[in-house]
Amino acid sequence: MRNACNTKAVFNGAVNKKAEERTQEERWAVLTQSAYALFSGAPHDDEGTSEHFAWTRADVVAAVATAAGLLARLENLP
């Protein structure tokens, strides 16, 4: 997903802009990168950070729905 949409590069160009100044592509990149950062904590127990993550059922449902929605977008991208 991130490679297909060049997310890292687009995110790096958007991150220092105010949200209202971002293009639609930049807003999708921010969402994708934020989701990636959130999801990356799930399989890790990094001391001082993700070791304290507690996932509720609602958290997991929201994460899966977000991932599914982002993946579904790939079907319609050039």
N, CA, C and O atoms as a Tripos MOL2 file, in Angstrom:
@<TRIPOS>MOLECULE
protein
  312   311    78     0     0
PROTEIN
NO_CHARGES

@<TRIPOS>ATOM
      1 N           0.8310   -1.1850    0.0000 N.3       1 MET1
      2 CA          0.0000    0.0000    0.0000 C.3       1 MET1
      3 C           0.8730    1.2460    0.0000 C.2       1 MET1
      4 O           0.7070    2.1310   -0.8400 O.2       1 MET1
      5 N           1.8000    1.3100    0.9410 N.am      2 ARG2
      6 CA          2.6280    2.5180    1.0200 C.3       2 ARG2
      7 C           3.5120    2.6660   -0.2040 C.2       2 ARG2
      8 O           3.7360    3.7830   -0.6700 O.2       2 ARG2
      9 N           4.0160    1.5640   -0.7300 N.am      3 ASN3
     10 CA          4.8490    1.6400   -1.9330 C.3       3 ASN3
     11 C           4.0250    2.0110   -3.1540 C.2       3 ASN3
     12 O           4.4600    2.8230   -3.9700 O.2       3 ASN3
     13 N           2.8530    1.4350   -3.2880 N.am      4 ALA4
     14 CA          2.0040    1.6800   -4.4500 C.3       4 ALA4
     15 C           1.5920    3.1380   -4.5670 C.2       4 ALA4
     16 O           1.3990    3.6460   -5.6720 O.2       4 ALA4
     17 N           1.4580    3.8040   -3.4470 N.am      5 CYS5
     18 CA          0.9900    5.1970   -3.4420 C.3       5 CYS5
     19 C           2.1010    6.1960   -3.1430 C.2       5 CYS5
     20 O           1.8310    7.3840   -2.9670 O.2       5 CYS5
     21 N           3.3540    5.7260   -3.0830 N.am      6 ASN6
     22 CA          4.4820    6.6020   -2.7750 C.3       6 ASN6
     23 C           4.2310    7.3700   -1.4730 C.2       6 ASN6
     24 O           4.5600    8.5500   -1.3540 O.2       6 ASN6
     25 N           3.6480    6.6790   -0.5180 N.am      7 THR7
     26 CA          3.1670    7.3090    0.7130 C.3       7 THR7
     27 C           4.2560    8.0170    1.4990 C.2       7 THR7
     28 O           4.0450    9.1340    1.9700 O.2       7 THR7
     29 N           5.4100    7.3930    1.6490 N.am      8 LYS8
     30 CA          6.4560    8.0110    2.4790 C.3       8 LYS8
     31 C           6.8820    9.3650    1.9340 C.2       8 LYS8
     32 O           7.0010   10.3290    2.6900 O.2       8 LYS8
     33 N           7.1110    9.4450    0.6370 N.am      9 ALA9
     34 CA          7.5430   10.7080    0.0330 C.3       9 ALA9
     35 C           6.4490   11.7640    0.1210 C.2       9 ALA9
     36 O           6.7210   12.9160    0.4570 O.2       9 ALA9
     37 N           5.2250   11.3770   -0.1780 N.am     10 VAL10
     38 CA          4.1100   12.3280   -0.1080 C.3      10 VAL10
     39 C           3.9020   12.7780    1.3330 C.2      10 VAL10
     40 O           3.6870   13.9620    1.5910 O.2      10 VAL10
     41 N           3.9650   11.8370    2.2710 N.am     11 PHE11
     42 CA          3.8150   12.1640    3.6940 C.3      11 PHE11
     43 C           4.8970   13.1430    4.1370 C.2      11 PHE11
     44 O           4.6020   14.1250    4.8180 O.2      11 PHE11
     45 N           6.1440   12.8830    3.7580 N.am     12 ASN12
     46 CA          7.2470   13.7560    4.1630 C.3      12 ASN12
     47 C           7.0640   15.1820    3.6570 C.2      12 ASN12
     48 O           7.4820   16.1330    4.3170 O.2      12 ASN12
     49 N           6.4440   15.3350    2.4930 N.am     13 GLY13
     50 CA          6.1650   16.6670    1.9700 C.3      13 GLY13
     51 C           4.9710   17.3290    2.6220 C.2      13 GLY13
     52 O           4.8380   18.5520    2.5800 O.2      13 GLY13
     53 N           4.1060   16.5400    3.2230 N.am     14 ALA14
     54 CA          2.8580   17.0590    3.7890 C.3      14 ALA14
     55 C           2.9050   17.2880    5.2860 C.2      14 ALA14
     56 O           2.1480   18.1050    5.8100 O.2      14 ALA14
     57 N           3.7680   16.5910    5.9720 N.am     15 VAL15
     58 CA          3.7190   16.5490    7.4310 C.3      15 VAL15
     59 C           3.9060   17.9210    8.0830 C.2      15 VAL15
     60 O           3.3600   18.1640    9.1590 O.2      15 VAL15
     61 N           4.6480   18.8020    7.4670 N.am     16 ASN16
     62 CA          4.8740   20.1190    8.0570 C.3      16 ASN16
     63 C           3.8640   21.1690    7.6140 C.2      16 ASN16
     64 O           3.9420   22.3220    8.0380 O.2      16 ASN16
     65 N           2.9230   20.7800    6.7700 N.am     17 LYS17
     66 CA          1.8690   21.6970    6.3350 C.3      17 LYS17
     67 C           0.7120   21.6550    7.3230 C.2      17 LYS17
     68 O           0.5090   20.6560    8.0130 O.2      17 LYS17
     69 N          -0.0360   22.7340    7.3840 N.am     18 LYS18
     70 CA         -1.2830   22.7210    8.1470 C.3      18 LYS18
     71 C          -2.2550   21.8000    7.4150 C.2      18 LYS18
     72 O          -2.2270   21.7100    6.1880 O.2      18 LYS18
     73 N          -3.1020   21.1280    8.1610 N.am     19 ALA19
     74 CA         -4.0280   20.1580    7.5580 C.3      19 ALA19
     75 C          -4.8510   20.7740    6.4340 C.2      19 ALA19
     76 O          -5.0670   20.1400    5.4020 O.2      19 ALA19
     77 N          -5.3080   22.0040    6.6290 N.am     20 GLU20
     78 CA         -6.1610   22.6260    5.6080 C.3      20 GLU20
     79 C          -5.3870   23.0150    4.3490 C.2      20 GLU20
     80 O          -5.9980   23.3580    3.3370 O.2      20 GLU20
     81 N          -4.0650   22.9670    4.3930 N.am     21 GLU21
     82 CA         -3.2420   23.2910    3.2240 C.3      21 GLU21
     83 C          -2.8480   22.0490    2.4280 C.2      21 GLU21
     84 O          -2.2630   22.1700    1.3520 O.2      21 GLU21
     85 N          -3.1570   20.8730    2.9330 N.am     22 ARG22
     86 CA         -2.7680   19.6330    2.2640 C.3      22 ARG22
     87 C          -3.7060   19.2990    1.1140 C.2      22 ARG22
     88 O          -4.9060   19.5690    1.1670 O.2      22 ARG22
     89 N          -3.1290   18.7040    0.0710 N.am     23 THR23
     90 CA         -3.9350   18.2120   -1.0410 C.3      23 THR23
     91 C          -4.6480   16.9290   -0.6110 C.2      23 THR23
     92 O          -4.3800   16.3870    0.4610 O.2      23 THR23
     93 N          -5.5470   16.4600   -1.4490 N.am     24 GLN24
     94 CA         -6.2360   15.2090   -1.1440 C.3      24 GLN24
     95 C          -5.2310   14.0540   -1.0730 C.2      24 GLN24
     96 O          -5.3090   13.2130   -0.1780 O.2      24 GLN24
     97 N          -4.2930   14.0180   -2.0140 N.am     25 GLU25
     98 CA         -3.2740   12.9610   -1.9990 C.3      25 GLU25
     99 C          -2.4610   13.0100   -0.7040 C.2      25 GLU25
    100 O          -2.1620   11.9700   -0.1190 O.2      25 GLU25
    101 N          -2.1070   14.2100   -0.2600 N.am     26 GLU26
    102 CA         -1.3490   14.3520    0.9800 C.3      26 GLU26
    103 C          -2.1600   13.9010    2.1880 C.2      26 GLU26
    104 O          -1.6170   13.3020    3.1170 O.2      26 GLU26
    105 N          -3.4460   14.1850    2.1760 N.am     27 ARG27
    106 CA         -4.3040   13.7630    3.2950 C.3      27 ARG27
    107 C          -4.4060   12.2430    3.3620 C.2      27 ARG27
    108 O          -4.3900   11.6660    4.4490 O.2      27 ARG27
    109 N          -4.5100   11.5950    2.2070 N.am     28 TRP28
    110 CA         -4.5200   10.1300    2.1900 C.3      28 TRP28
    111 C          -3.1880    9.5840    2.6840 C.2      28 TRP28
    112 O          -3.1560    8.5860    3.4030 O.2      28 TRP28
    113 N          -2.0940   10.2280    2.3050 N.am     29 ALA29
    114 CA         -0.7700    9.7770    2.7460 C.3      29 ALA29
    115 C          -0.6230    9.9080    4.2550 C.2      29 ALA29
    116 O          -0.0540    9.0260    4.8990 O.2      29 ALA29
    117 N          -1.1270   10.9920    4.8260 N.am     30 VAL30
    118 CA         -1.0650   11.1800    6.2780 C.3      30 VAL30
    119 C          -1.8840   10.0970    6.9750 C.2      30 VAL30
    120 O          -1.4360    9.5280    7.9710 O.2      30 VAL30
    121 N          -3.0760    9.8090    6.4630 N.am     31 LEU31
    122 CA         -3.9020    8.7540    7.0480 C.3      31 LEU31
    123 C          -3.1960    7.4010    6.9530 C.2      31 LEU31
    124 O          -3.1380    6.6570    7.9320 O.2      31 LEU31
    125 N          -2.6650    7.0890    5.7830 N.am     32 THR32
    126 CA         -1.9950    5.8030    5.5760 C.3      32 THR32
    127 C          -0.7820    5.6560    6.4840 C.2      32 THR32
    128 O          -0.5910    4.6110    7.1070 O.2      32 THR32
    129 N           0.0340    6.6940    6.5600 N.am     33 GLN33
    130 CA          1.2350    6.6300    7.3900 C.3      33 GLN33
    131 C           0.8660    6.5450    8.8690 C.2      33 GLN33
    132 O           1.5210    5.8340    9.6310 O.2      33 GLN33
    133 N          -0.1690    7.2610    9.2760 N.am     34 SER34
    134 CA         -0.6130    7.1960   10.6740 C.3      34 SER34
    135 C          -1.1460    5.8110   11.0140 C.2      34 SER34
    136 O          -0.8740    5.2810   12.0910 O.2      34 SER34
    137 N          -1.9080    5.2250   10.0910 N.am     35 ALA35
    138 CA         -2.4160    3.8690   10.3120 C.3      35 ALA35
    139 C          -1.2500    2.8880   10.4130 C.2      35 ALA35
    140 O          -1.2500    2.0130   11.2790 O.2      35 ALA35
    141 N          -0.2660    3.0280    9.5410 N.am     36 TYR36
    142 CA          0.9090    2.1580    9.5780 C.3      36 TYR36
    143 C           1.6180    2.2730   10.9270 C.2      36 TYR36
    144 O           1.9930    1.2630   11.5220 O.2      36 TYR36
    145 N           1.7990    3.4910   11.4030 N.am     37 ALA37
    146 CA          2.4750    3.7040   12.6850 C.3      37 ALA37
    147 C           1.6840    3.0770   13.8330 C.2      37 ALA37
    148 O           2.2690    2.4780   14.7350 O.2      37 ALA37
    149 N           0.3700    3.2130   13.8000 N.am     38 LEU38
    150 CA         -0.4730    2.6120   14.8350 C.3      38 LEU38
    151 C          -0.4020    1.0900   14.7730 C.2      38 LEU38
    152 O          -0.1750    0.4310   15.7880 O.2      38 LEU38
    153 N          -0.5950    0.5370   13.5790 N.am     39 PHE39
    154 CA         -0.6170   -0.9170   13.4270 C.3      39 PHE39
    155 C           0.7390   -1.5420   13.7510 C.2      39 PHE39
    156 O           0.7920   -2.6730   14.2340 O.2      39 PHE39
    157 N           1.8180   -0.8350   13.4950 N.am     40 SER40
    158 CA          3.1600   -1.3680   13.7490 C.3      40 SER40
    159 C           3.4100   -1.6310   15.2240 C.2      40 SER40
    160 O           4.2700   -2.4420   15.5680 O.2      40 SER40
    161 N           2.6810   -0.9690   16.0900 N.am     41 GLY41
    162 CA          2.8480   -1.1890   17.5210 C.3      41 GLY41
    163 C           2.2470   -2.4910   18.0020 C.2      41 GLY41
    164 O           2.6430   -3.0090   19.0460 O.2      41 GLY41
    165 N           1.3020   -3.0230   17.2620 N.am     42 ALA42
    166 CA          0.5820   -4.2180   17.7130 C.3      42 ALA42
    167 C           1.4790   -5.4380   17.9290 C.2      42 ALA42
    168 O           1.3420   -6.1050   18.9540 O.2      42 ALA42
    169 N           2.3900   -5.7550   17.0080 N.am     43 PRO43
    170 CA          3.1870   -6.9720   17.2090 C.3      43 PRO43
    171 C           4.4540   -6.7690   18.0400 C.2      43 PRO43
    172 O           5.2320   -7.7080   18.2130 O.2      43 PRO43
    173 N           4.6680   -5.5760   18.5490 N.am     44 HIS44
    174 CA          5.9040   -5.2870   19.2810 C.3      44 HIS44
    175 C           5.6240   -4.9560   20.7390 C.2      44 HIS44
    176 O           4.5350   -4.5030   21.0940 O.2      44 HIS44
    177 N           6.6080   -5.1870   21.5600 N.am     45 ASP45
    178 CA          6.5630   -4.7910   22.9660 C.3      45 ASP45
    179 C           7.7940   -3.9460   23.2620 C.2      45 ASP45
    180 O           8.6080   -4.2940   24.1180 O.2      45 ASP45
    181 N           7.9210   -2.8420   22.5520 N.am     46 ASP46
    182 CA          9.0780   -1.9740   22.7330 C.3      46 ASP46
    183 C           9.0130   -1.2940   24.0920 C.2      46 ASP46
    184 O           7.9850   -0.7360   24.4760 O.2      46 ASP46
    185 N          10.1140   -1.3490   24.8020 N.am     47 GLU47
    186 CA         10.1720   -0.8050   26.1560 C.3      47 GLU47
    187 C           9.8140    0.6830   26.1580 C.2      47 GLU47
    188 O          10.3580    1.4770   25.3910 O.2      47 GLU47
    189 N           8.8890    1.0290   27.0390 N.am     48 GLY48
    190 CA          8.5020    2.4190   27.2150 C.3      48 GLY48
    191 C           7.4400    2.9260   26.2610 C.2      48 GLY48
    192 O           6.8830    4.0010   26.4840 O.2      48 GLY48
    193 N           7.1400    2.1810   25.2010 N.am     49 THR49
    194 CA          6.1140    2.6400   24.2570 C.3      49 THR49
    195 C           5.0760    1.5570   24.0200 C.2      49 THR49
    196 O           4.0950    1.4600   24.7560 O.2      49 THR49
    197 N           5.2900    0.7440   22.9960 N.am     50 SER50
    198 CA          4.2600   -0.2210   22.6130 C.3      50 SER50
    199 C           4.0640   -1.3440   23.6250 C.2      50 SER50
    200 O           3.0850   -2.0850   23.5300 O.2      50 SER50
    201 N           4.9690   -1.4910   24.5920 N.am     51 GLU51
    202 CA          4.7520   -2.5030   25.6280 C.3      51 GLU51
    203 C           3.5140   -2.1670   26.4600 C.2      51 GLU51
    204 O           2.9570   -3.0350   27.1320 O.2      51 GLU51
    205 N           3.0950   -0.9260   26.4110 N.am     52 HIS52
    206 CA          1.9380   -0.4880   27.1870 C.3      52 HIS52
    207 C           0.6530   -0.4220   26.3530 C.2      52 HIS52
    208 O          -0.3970   -0.0270   26.8600 O.2      52 HIS52
    209 N           0.7340   -0.8030   25.0910 N.am     53 PHE53
    210 CA         -0.4610   -0.7850   24.2480 C.3      53 PHE53
    211 C          -1.4490   -1.8380   24.7460 C.2      53 PHE53
    212 O          -1.0610   -2.9620   25.0630 O.2      53 PHE53
    213 N          -2.7040   -1.4730   24.8110 N.am     54 ALA54
    214 CA         -3.7750   -2.4090   25.1620 C.3      54 ALA54
    215 C          -4.8430   -2.2860   24.0820 C.2      54 ALA54
    216 O          -5.4340   -1.2210   23.9030 O.2      54 ALA54
    217 N          -5.0850   -3.3670   23.3710 N.am     55 TRP55
    218 CA         -6.0180   -3.3580   22.2500 C.3      55 TRP55
    219 C          -7.3650   -3.9220   22.6890 C.2      55 TRP55
    220 O          -7.4540   -5.0670   23.1330 O.2      55 TRP55
    221 N          -8.4000   -3.1170   22.5610 N.am     56 THR56
    222 CA         -9.7550   -3.5910   22.8290 C.3      56 THR56
    223 C         -10.3300   -4.1630   21.5340 C.2      56 THR56
    224 O          -9.7660   -3.9810   20.4550 O.2      56 THR56
    225 N         -11.4320   -4.8390   21.6580 N.am     57 ARG57
    226 CA        -12.1150   -5.3480   20.4630 C.3      57 ARG57
    227 C         -12.4690   -4.1980   19.5310 C.2      57 ARG57
    228 O         -12.2950   -4.3050   18.3170 O.2      57 ARG57
    229 N         -12.9630   -3.1020   20.0920 N.am     58 ALA58
    230 CA        -13.3260   -1.9370   19.2770 C.3      58 ALA58
    231 C         -12.1020   -1.3640   18.5550 C.2      58 ALA58
    232 O         -12.2030   -0.9400   17.4030 O.2      58 ALA58
    233 N         -10.9530   -1.3520   19.2270 N.am     59 ASP59
    234 CA         -9.7190   -0.8850   18.5900 C.3      59 ASP59
    235 C          -9.3740   -1.7530   17.3850 C.2      59 ASP59
    236 O          -9.0280   -1.2460   16.3180 O.2      59 ASP59
    237 N          -9.4710   -3.0510   17.5660 N.am     60 VAL60
    238 CA         -9.1190   -3.9860   16.5000 C.3      60 VAL60
    239 C         -10.0980   -3.8720   15.3360 C.2      60 VAL60
    240 O          -9.6870   -3.9000   14.1760 O.2      60 VAL60
    241 N         -11.3710   -3.7440   15.6320 N.am     61 VAL61
    242 CA        -12.3750   -3.5840   14.5720 C.3      61 VAL61
    243 C         -12.0900   -2.3090   13.7780 C.2      61 VAL61
    244 O         -12.1460   -2.3210   12.5490 O.2      61 VAL61
    245 N         -11.7860   -1.2160   14.4680 N.am     62 ALA62
    246 CA        -11.4740    0.0460   13.7910 C.3      62 ALA62
    247 C         -10.2070   -0.0870   12.9460 C.2      62 ALA62
    248 O         -10.1510    0.4270   11.8280 O.2      62 ALA62
    249 N          -9.2010   -0.7650   13.4670 N.am     63 ALA63
    250 CA         -7.9520   -0.9470   12.7320 C.3      63 ALA63
    251 C          -8.1670   -1.7930   11.4770 C.2      63 ALA63
    252 O          -7.6670   -1.4530   10.4050 O.2      63 ALA63
    253 N          -8.8990   -2.8770   11.6090 N.am     64 VAL64
    254 CA         -9.1670   -3.7470   10.4590 C.3      64 VAL64
    255 C          -9.9970   -3.0050    9.4140 C.2      64 VAL64
    256 O          -9.7340   -3.1270    8.2170 O.2      64 VAL64
    257 N         -10.9860   -2.2460    9.8470 N.am     65 ALA65
    258 CA        -11.8140   -1.4810    8.9100 C.3      65 ALA65
    259 C         -10.9750   -0.4330    8.1790 C.2      65 ALA65
    260 O         -11.1470   -0.2250    6.9780 O.2      65 ALA65
    261 N         -10.0800    0.2150    8.8940 N.am     66 THR66
    262 CA         -9.2050    1.2080    8.2730 C.3      66 THR66
    263 C          -8.2980    0.5540    7.2420 C.2      66 THR66
    264 O          -8.1760    1.0440    6.1200 O.2      66 THR66
    265 N          -7.6680   -0.5430    7.6150 N.am     67 ALA67
    266 CA         -6.7880   -1.2520    6.6840 C.3      67 ALA67
    267 C          -7.5620   -1.7320    5.4610 C.2      67 ALA67
    268 O          -7.0800   -1.6040    4.3350 O.2      67 ALA67
    269 N          -8.7420   -2.2750    5.6660 N.am     68 ALA68
    270 CA         -9.5560   -2.7660    4.5490 C.3      68 ALA68
    271 C          -9.9440   -1.6260    3.6130 C.2      68 ALA68
    272 O          -9.8970   -1.7760    2.3920 O.2      68 ALA68
    273 N         -10.3190   -0.5080    4.1790 N.am     69 GLY69
    274 CA        -10.6870    0.6470    3.3610 C.3      69 GLY69
    275 C          -9.5150    1.1670    2.5440 C.2      69 GLY69
    276 O          -9.6670    1.4850    1.3650 O.2      69 GLY69
    277 N          -8.3560    1.2530    3.1650 N.am     70 LEU70
    278 CA         -7.1700    1.7210    2.4430 C.3      70 LEU70
    279 C          -6.7830    0.7510    1.3330 C.2      70 LEU70
    280 O          -6.4160    1.1770    0.2380 O.2      70 LEU70
    281 N          -6.8620   -0.5350    1.6020 N.am     71 LEU71
    282 CA         -6.5480   -1.5300    0.5730 C.3      71 LEU71
    283 C          -7.5630   -1.5010   -0.5670 C.2      71 LEU71
    284 O          -7.1930   -1.6920   -1.7250 O.2      71 LEU71
    285 N          -8.8260   -1.2680   -0.2560 N.am     72 ALA72
    286 CA         -9.8650   -1.2010   -1.2880 C.3      72 ALA72
    287 C          -9.6150   -0.0460   -2.2550 C.2      72 ALA72
    288 O          -9.9640   -0.1340   -3.4320 O.2      72 ALA72
    289 N          -9.0130    1.0350   -1.7620 N.am     73 ARG73
    290 CA         -8.6990    2.1790   -2.6260 C.3      73 ARG73
    291 C          -7.7250    1.8010   -3.7360 C.2      73 ARG73
    292 O          -7.7740    2.3680   -4.8280 O.2      73 ARG73
    293 N          -6.8440    0.8490   -3.4580 N.am     74 LEU74
    294 CA         -5.8380    0.4650   -4.4550 C.3      74 LEU74
    295 C          -6.4640   -0.0040   -5.7600 C.2      74 LEU74
    296 O          -5.8970    0.1870   -6.8360 O.2      74 LEU74
    297 N          -7.6170   -0.6100   -5.6580 N.am     75 GLU75
    298 CA         -8.2950   -1.1460   -6.8420 C.3      75 GLU75
    299 C          -8.5910   -0.0620   -7.8740 C.2      75 GLU75
    300 O          -8.5830   -0.3260   -9.0760 O.2      75 GLU75
    301 N          -8.8520    1.1500   -7.4080 N.am     76 ASN76
    302 CA         -9.2510    2.2280   -8.3110 C.3      76 ASN76
    303 C          -8.1430    3.2330   -8.6090 C.2      76 ASN76
    304 O          -8.3720    4.2150   -9.3140 O.2      76 ASN76
    305 N          -6.9560    2.9970   -8.0840 N.am     77 LEU77
    306 CA         -5.8580    3.9210   -8.3390 C.3      77 LEU77
    307 C          -5.1600    3.5610   -9.6420 C.2      77 LEU77
    308 O          -5.0960    2.3910  -10.0200 O.2      77 LEU77
    309 N          -4.6380    4.5750  -10.3260 N.am     78 PRO78
    310 CA         -3.9440    4.3060  -11.6000 C.3      78 PRO78
    311 C          -2.6780    3.5040  -11.4030 C.2      78 PRO78
    312 O          -1.9850    3.1970  -12.3730 O.2      78 PRO78
@<TRIPOS>BOND
     1     1     2 1
     2     2     3 1
     3     3     4 2
     4     3     5 am
     5     5     6 1
     6     6     7 1
     7     7     8 2
     8     7     9 am
     9     9    10 1
    10    10    11 1
    11    11    12 2
    12    11    13 am
    13    13    14 1
    14    14    15 1
    15    15    16 2
    16    15    17 am
    17    17    18 1
    18    18    19 1
    19    19    20 2
    20    19    21 am
    21    21    22 1
    22    22    23 1
    23    23    24 2
    24    23    25 am
    25    25    26 1
    26    26    27 1
    27    27    28 2
    28    27    29 am
    29    29    30 1
    30    30    31 1
    31    31    32 2
    32    31    33 am
    33    33    34 1
    34    34    35 1
    35    35    36 2
    36    35    37 am
    37    37    38 1
    38    38    39 1
    39    39    40 2
    40    39    41 am
    41    41    42 1
    42    42    43 1
    43    43    44 2
    44    43    45 am
    45    45    46 1
    46    46    47 1
    47    47    48 2
    48    47    49 am
    49    49    50 1
    50    50    51 1
    51    51    52 2
    52    51    53 am
    53    53    54 1
    54    54    55 1
    55    55    56 2
    56    55    57 am
    57    57    58 1
    58    58    59 1
    59    59    60 2
    60    59    61 am
    61    61    62 1
    62    62    63 1
    63    63    64 2
    64    63    65 am
    65    65    66 1
    66    66    67 1
    67    67    68 2
    68    67    69 am
    69    69    70 1
    70    70    71 1
    71    71    72 2
    72    71    73 am
    73    73    74 1
    74    74    75 1
    75    75    76 2
    76    75    77 am
    77    77    78 1
    78    78    79 1
    79    79    80 2
    80    79    81 am
    81    81    82 1
    82    82    83 1
    83    83    84 2
    84    83    85 am
    85    85    86 1
    86    86    87 1
    87    87    88 2
    88    87    89 am
    89    89    90 1
    90    90    91 1
    91    91    92 2
    92    91    93 am
    93    93    94 1
    94    94    95 1
    95    95    96 2
    96    95    97 am
    97    97    98 1
    98    98    99 1
    99    99   100 2
   100    99   101 am
   101   101   102 1
   102   102   103 1
   103   103   104 2
   104   103   105 am
   105   105   106 1
   106   106   107 1
   107   107   108 2
   108   107   109 am
   109   109   110 1
   110   110   111 1
   111   111   112 2
   112   111   113 am
   113   113   114 1
   114   114   115 1
   115   115   116 2
   116   115   117 am
   117   117   118 1
   118   118   119 1
   119   119   120 2
   120   119   121 am
   121   121   122 1
   122   122   123 1
   123   123   124 2
   124   123   125 am
   125   125   126 1
   126   126   127 1
   127   127   128 2
   128   127   129 am
   129   129   130 1
   130   130   131 1
   131   131   132 2
   132   131   133 am
   133   133   134 1
   134   134   135 1
   135   135   136 2
   136   135   137 am
   137   137   138 1
   138   138   139 1
   139   139   140 2
   140   139   141 am
   141   141   142 1
   142   142   143 1
   143   143   144 2
   144   143   145 am
   145   145   146 1
   146   146   147 1
   147   147   148 2
   148   147   149 am
   149   149   150 1
   150   150   151 1
   151   151   152 2
   152   151   153 am
   153   153   154 1
   154   154   155 1
   155   155   156 2
   156   155   157 am
   157   157   158 1
   158   158   159 1
   159   159   160 2
   160   159   161 am
   161   161   162 1
   162   162   163 1
   163   163   164 2
   164   163   165 am
   165   165   166 1
   166   166   167 1
   167   167   168 2
   168   167   169 am
   169   169   170 1
   170   170   171 1
   171   171   172 2
   172   171   173 am
   173   173   174 1
   174   174   175 1
   175   175   176 2
   176   175   177 am
   177   177   178 1
   178   178   179 1
   179   179   180 2
   180   179   181 am
   181   181   182 1
   182   182   183 1
   183   183   184 2
   184   183   185 am
   185   185   186 1
   186   186   187 1
   187   187   188 2
   188   187   189 am
   189   189   190 1
   190   190   191 1
   191   191   192 2
   192   191   193 am
   193   193   194 1
   194   194   195 1
   195   195   196 2
   196   195   197 am
   197   197   198 1
   198   198   199 1
   199   199   200 2
   200   199   201 am
   201   201   202 1
   202   202   203 1
   203   203   204 2
   204   203   205 am
   205   205   206 1
   206   206   207 1
   207   207   208 2
   208   207   209 am
   209   209   210 1
   210   210   211 1
   211   211   212 2
   212   211   213 am
   213   213   214 1
   214   214   215 1
   215   215   216 2
   216   215   217 am
   217   217   218 1
   218   218   219 1
   219   219   220 2
   220   219   221 am
   221   221   222 1
   222   222   223 1
   223   223   224 2
   224   223   225 am
   225   225   226 1
   226   226   227 1
   227   227   228 2
   228   227   229 am
   229   229   230 1
   230   230   231 1
   231   231   232 2
   232   231   233 am
   233   233   234 1
   234   234   235 1
   235   235   236 2
   236   235   237 am
   237   237   238 1
   238   238   239 1
   239   239   240 2
   240   239   241 am
   241   241   242 1
   242   242   243 1
   243   243   244 2
   244   243   245 am
   245   245   246 1
   246   246   247 1
   247   247   248 2
   248   247   249 am
   249   249   250 1
   250   250   251 1
   251   251   252 2
   252   251   253 am
   253   253   254 1
   254   254   255 1
   255   255   256 2
   256   255   257 am
   257   257   258 1
   258   258   259 1
   259   259   260 2
   260   259   261 am
   261   261   262 1
   262   262   263 1
   263   263   264 2
   264   263   265 am
   265   265   266 1
   266   266   267 1
   267   267   268 2
   268   267   269 am
   269   269   270 1
   270   270   271 1
   271   271   272 2
   272   271   273 am
   273   273   274 1
   274   274   275 1
   275   275   276 2
   276   275   277 am
   277   277   278 1
   278   278   279 1
   279   279   280 2
   280   279   281 am
   281   281   282 1
   282   282   283 1
   283   283   284 2
   284   283   285 am
   285   285   286 1
   286   286   287 1
   287   287   288 2
   288   287   289 am
   289   289   290 1
   290   290   291 1
   291   291   292 2
   292   291   293 am
   293   293   294 1
   294   294   295 1
   295   295   296 2
   296   295   297 am
   297   297   298 1
   298   298   299 1
   299   299   300 2
   300   299   301 am
   301   301   302 1
   302   302   303 1
   303   303   304 2
   304   303   305 am
   305   305   306 1
   306   306   307 1
   307   307   308 2
   308   307   309 am
   309   309   310 1
   310   310   311 1
   311   311   312 2
@<TRIPOS>SUBSTRUCTURE
     1 MET1         2 RESIDUE 1 A MET
     2 ARG2         6 RESIDUE 1 A ARG
     3 ASN3        10 RESIDUE 1 A ASN
     4 ALA4        14 RESIDUE 1 A ALA
     5 CYS5        18 RESIDUE 1 A CYS
     6 ASN6        22 RESIDUE 1 A ASN
     7 THR7        26 RESIDUE 1 A THR
     8 LYS8        30 RESIDUE 1 A LYS
     9 ALA9        34 RESIDUE 1 A ALA
    10 VAL10       38 RESIDUE 1 A VAL
    11 PHE11       42 RESIDUE 1 A PHE
    12 ASN12       46 RESIDUE 1 A ASN
    13 GLY13       50 RESIDUE 1 A GLY
    14 ALA14       54 RESIDUE 1 A ALA
    15 VAL15       58 RESIDUE 1 A VAL
    16 ASN16       62 RESIDUE 1 A ASN
    17 LYS17       66 RESIDUE 1 A LYS
    18 LYS18       70 RESIDUE 1 A LYS
    19 ALA19       74 RESIDUE 1 A ALA
    20 GLU20       78 RESIDUE 1 A GLU
    21 GLU21       82 RESIDUE 1 A GLU
    22 ARG22       86 RESIDUE 1 A ARG
    23 THR23       90 RESIDUE 1 A THR
    24 GLN24       94 RESIDUE 1 A GLN
    25 GLU25       98 RESIDUE 1 A GLU
    26 GLU26      102 RESIDUE 1 A GLU
    27 ARG27      106 RESIDUE 1 A ARG
    28 TRP28      110 RESIDUE 1 A TRP
    29 ALA29      114 RESIDUE 1 A ALA
    30 VAL30      118 RESIDUE 1 A VAL
    31 LEU31      122 RESIDUE 1 A LEU
    32 THR32      126 RESIDUE 1 A THR
    33 GLN33      130 RESIDUE 1 A GLN
    34 SER34      134 RESIDUE 1 A SER
    35 ALA35      138 RESIDUE 1 A ALA
    36 TYR36      142 RESIDUE 1 A TYR
    37 ALA37      146 RESIDUE 1 A ALA
    38 LEU38      150 RESIDUE 1 A LEU
    39 PHE39      154 RESIDUE 1 A PHE
    40 SER40      158 RESIDUE 1 A SER
    41 GLY41      162 RESIDUE 1 A GLY
    42 ALA42      166 RESIDUE 1 A ALA
    43 PRO43      170 RESIDUE 1 A PRO
    44 HIS44      174 RESIDUE 1 A HIS
    45 ASP45      178 RESIDUE 1 A ASP
    46 ASP46      182 RESIDUE 1 A ASP
    47 GLU47      186 RESIDUE 1 A GLU
    48 GLY48      190 RESIDUE 1 A GLY
    49 THR49      194 RESIDUE 1 A THR
    50 SER50      198 RESIDUE 1 A SER
    51 GLU51      202 RESIDUE 1 A GLU
    52 HIS52      206 RESIDUE 1 A HIS
    53 PHE53      210 RESIDUE 1 A PHE
    54 ALA54      214 RESIDUE 1 A ALA
    55 TRP55      218 RESIDUE 1 A TRP
    56 THR56      222 RESIDUE 1 A THR
    57 ARG57      226 RESIDUE 1 A ARG
    58 ALA58      230 RESIDUE 1 A ALA
    59 ASP59      234 RESIDUE 1 A ASP
    60 VAL60      238 RESIDUE 1 A VAL
    61 VAL61      242 RESIDUE 1 A VAL
    62 ALA62      246 RESIDUE 1 A ALA
    63 ALA63      250 RESIDUE 1 A ALA
    64 VAL64      254 RESIDUE 1 A VAL
    65 ALA65      258 RESIDUE 1 A ALA
    66 THR66      262 RESIDUE 1 A THR
    67 ALA67      266 RESIDUE 1 A ALA
    68 ALA68      270 RESIDUE 1 A ALA
    69 GLY69      274 RESIDUE 1 A GLY
    70 LEU70      278 RESIDUE 1 A LEU
    71 LEU71      282 RESIDUE 1 A LEU
    72 ALA72      286 RESIDUE 1 A ALA
    73 ARG73      290 RESIDUE 1 A ARG
    74 LEU74      294 RESIDUE 1 A LEU
    75 GLU75      298 RESIDUE 1 A GLU
    76 ASN76      302 RESIDUE 1 A ASN
    77 LEU77      306 RESIDUE 1 A LEU
    78 PRO78      310 RESIDUE 1 A PRO
